[in-house]
């Protein structure tokens, strides 16, 4: 049964400074595009009861360069990522991922910061961010810190975020090498991924998978094997020992393992 | 709270976390917008907020404060796209139709069939097999382009 609305409490704020002050004095769950939280509400599985509505904080929507870094505001929607010339030129595989997340209705509301905070192992933007060593900028009323996305998750849907912190931006250093993204789901649009992969073809390739472990993962041993010039068959072997896919309602461990190694081969062929 | 609903300034007394869908259907009495899956996959509840297609089942109404909301009722009963849906038999059981039409309204000018398929990828139909729907939308856009530039707001 749907979560009772009357049990919920929300505050909304006109500025980031006020949002951070509320999180300092009265921590609560940030809510932005609501595309994950309201699915939980509709299914009666919504756990938080007290919210901070940050959807109107336009200061967190900007996509811009800071020196050589691409800086994406946490409230940038998938639609704005798809339309951004900076994303297209600097991080085209993030645009590829955004185009395959949900339908237009979800792309208009879902945010990059939300995908990170929600922390689903199937989050489609996360392998892209992990493959380019993106940095999550966390801000509280008193401080700001930067956490690499590869160190952001501590377990299934668990993160290093503190209750008084908000994700304000994602920073990406220039990416050398060809970018490659692939999502495998039940259908092209809409479906939650069975498996998702992002790669950068460089002398030391960078490869990240979603939906093969409790969190998004880089596969350093596989990357090393490829960097050392071992064959793709050998690298695929390494990969099969490095990831731990599971059976769930969307797919099976066996299928995911097979597809993951196939995707590695395809990445290597397409970018070679 | 106040928002603009189908061109008319509207005040509702609703919990800010109430779903926009429920406020439209129950508080405002506009039952053209349908509820389907409740998880943002079927698009039956699609409305336009500030011109963008969104799932009204996933929106806290507090987030449309001061916004411009357009539902299927905002088209009246004589919108050219509605006629194309009828002529091409783009509607059968009708549950998906309001959402399909609202999603199609946010298409840019001169869309290709691929553009139409992408714009409607978030809308599921279990009756038509989609071809009739795509045909209706393509014919609507073709006649619109033939009769001069589209109006500033496609919804009016």
Interface residues (C-beta under 8 A of the other chain):
Chain A: X2 X5 X6 X8 X10 X12 X31 X33 X34 X35 X38 X39 X41 X42 X43 X51 X53 X55 X56 X79 X102 X103 X104 X105 X106 X108 X109 X188 X189 X190
Chain B: X15 X16 X17 X18 X19 X38 X39 X40 X41 X43 X46 X52 X53 X54 X55 X57 X58 X59 X60 X62 X63 X103 X106 X118 X119 X120 X121 X122 X123
